[in-house]
């Protein structure tokens, strides 16, 4: 059965709902009958379908300028992809568009201005296997491996007796959803510029990171106490203020289609 799945409207169609329910039903039946290969394949198909839907929703949120919600959904895409990729062939990841999605998720995330996150610290009493319930100890483990698939179910280590110890501020978080920024104070120009030229979530595109030089006069609105536009980490007054030109990071977006001439102009960020 061929399924059209490109737009948000497609994700809400009766065809998609029926496909999801059918996969769930077939997975349960296969698991009951001990047909592990069939149960695992249904799990892959179901998770792959849900990942496609999640990616489309995230793209739609970018279009709607709901950047924080899209960021959260991109992280969920990453997590789903991690588990699916551990239990799938490269052929499946390619034909189900999951490798495409993962590539674009990473690139979308790289365009976000987020740089500060909170990271909770926990003390865990013990873990147990989600498949058999075995209490996981350093020298006492069951036959199930974390992240692997067993009869249509993913093996996870469930947390018990968890105690929160504190919260740290980090730049490279384990959980990316914990953003410590007020979006209204941030510049999302790069993402806005990109998605304004994309018609749907599965249109191919790429980016190239370079640097461009601009005359110092272009930076008249930058205070000497502000961070230098060259991204050196120093203030403008201590870095490039006395130079004739300032070299700043630049991103070229590469599209799979020709763009109108007015869409190819350089957006100067200062």
N, C-alpha and C positions, 0 to 999 in steps of 0.2 A: 504494500500500500504506500503510495507516494503522498507525502504530506507537505503542504506549502507552509513554510515557517520563516517569514522574513520581517513582518511588521508586528506591532503590538496587537493589532486587531487579529492577526493570525494566531497569536498565542491564546486568544480567548475563544477561538472557534470551537464548534461542537466536534469537529474532526479531531482536534488536538485533545479535547477532553476524553473522547472515546478511545483514542490511542493510548493515553495514560492509564485509563481504567483497564483496558485490555492487557497491557503489559503487567500491571499489578496483579491481575487475576491469573495470568499465565505463570508468573513468577511464583505465586503462592501454590498453585497446583503442582508445578514442577518440584518445588521444595518438599511438598507433602509426599510426592511419589518417589523421592530420592533421585530425581534427575538433576544432578548438580550442574552439569554443563548447561542445560536449558535454563535453570534458575539463574545462573550467573550471567548468561547472555541477556536474559530479560532485565536483570539489574543494570547491565551496561547500557542497554537501549533506553531504559527509563531514565537513568542518571544523565545520559547524553542529551536526551530530549529536554530534561529540566534545565540543564546547563545552557542549551541554546536559548530557551525561554528567558532565563535569567540575564543572559548577555543582551538580548533584544530589549529587555526592560531597562537595563543600565544605559544602553545607547539612547533610548527614548528619554530617559531622565537627563542625559547630557543635552539633548535637543531642547528640553524644557527648562534648562539651566538649574536643575535640581542636582547640583554637583555632589553634595554630601551623600544623598541617597544612591547616586550612581557609584560613588566610591565604595560604599558598603557592599553593593551588589557585585562590583568587580572583585572585591576580596572573597565573597562567597563563590564566585566563578573560579578563582584560584584554588580554593579548598576542594571544590568538587573535582576540578581537573586533576589535582594531585592524586586523589583516590582512584579516579577512573583510569588514569594513565598507568598506575601500578598494576591494574588488573585487565589491561587491554593491549591489543596489538597496535602497531603504528598504522596499519591499514584502517582499523576501526577509527582511530583518532583523526585520521585524515578525511575519511569518507563522511564522518559525522560532524565535520567542521570544527572539532574540538581543538586541534592544533592551531587552526586559524584564530579561534577565539582566544586561546591562551597568548598567542603572539600579540594580538591587539590589546588585550587587557593590560599586559606589561607596558605597552607603549602609551596607552591612555593614562595609566597611573604615573608614568614618568613626566607627564605634562602638568600634573597637579602642583600647586604651590605649597602643599602641606609638608611640614618639616618637623613638627613637634607632636609627640603622642604621649599618652599616659600608659604605663605598664604595671598592672597589678601583680603583687607578689603573694604567693600562697604557700602554705604548708599543707602537704597532703599526707593523710594517714596511710592509705594504701590504694592500690589499683586492682581492678578485677577485669577479667576477660568478658567482653560483651557476648561472646558466643557460648561459652560453657560456664561462666561464673567463677572460674578459678581465680584465687587470690594470687596476684602476681608478686613474686619475690625475686631477688637477684639470683637465687639458686633453686628456685621452684617456679618453673614456667610450664604452661600447657603447650599443646602442639600447635595452637593457633598463633599466627603472626599478625601483629598490629598493622592495620592498613590493607590486609589481604582479604579476599572474598571467599566465603564458605557457604555453599548451597544458597546463594542469592542474598547473603547477609554480610555486611562489612564488619571485620573484627576491629573493635576499638577498645581502648583501656578506660574503663569507667572509674571516676574519682570518688573516693569515700573519705569521710572525716576531714573535709577541707577547711582550713582556717586562713582567713585573709591576714596578711602581715603588714602590708603597706602598699603605697603607689609610688612609682618612680616616673620621672619625665625622661623620655628617650627619643632618639632620632630614627632608630631602626627597630620598630616594634614587632613583636610576635603577632599581635592582633592589630591590623591596620585600621579597624573601625574607630579606635579610641583617639580621634583627632582632637588636639588641644588648640583649635583655632576658631575664630569667629569668621565665617565665610564672607560676611559683609565687608570685611577689611582686606580681603585678598583679591588678587588679580587673576581671573580665569580667562584672559584674552586668548591664550594659546589654544585652549580647548574649544572656546567659542568659535575661533577662526577656523579650526579644523572641521568641526561637525557642521558648520554652516555650508560646507562644500561636499558633504556626504549625504547621499539620498537614503541609505539604509545601513543597518549594522554590518552587513556582509560585503559592502563595497570595499575593495582592496585599496590600501594606502600604506605609505611608509614615511619615515622621517629621517633627516640627515642633520646632525649637529655640527655646526661650524662656528666661526666667529666673523664679525663684521666690524669695520672701523667707521666711526662717525666723527665729524668735526666737533670740537669741544663746545661750540655754540649751541649745539642741539641739546645740551644738558644744563641749560640755564635754570631749569626748575629744580635741579638736584642740589640740595643744601650740602655745604661742606661737612656737616655732621652726619649726613645720611651714609648708608653703606655704598661703597663705590659700585657703579654700574658694571664694572669689569668683573665683578664677583670675586675679588681677591680676598674678601673678608675684612678689609680695612675701610676706614671712612673715606669719602670722596676727597676731603681736604688733605688727607695724608697719602693719597694714592695718585689719582689721575687728574686732579683739578688744574695743574699747571701744564698739562700736555696739550698738544695741538689736536690730537685725535684720541678717542677712547675706543678700545676694542672690546666689544661685548659679545656674550654668547648669542648665537643665532640658530634658529631651526628652520629648515626648508621642509615643507610637506610635499610629498610626491604622490600624486593621484593616478589612478588607472584610467582616467578620462581627461580630455581637454577641459580647461576651465575658461570662463570668460576673462577677457583681458583685465578687467577691473578687479578680479579676484586674485591676481598675481602681484599686486602691489605689496611692498614691504610695510609691515606694521611696526612703527617705531614706538617702543614702550615707555618713553619718557617725555 
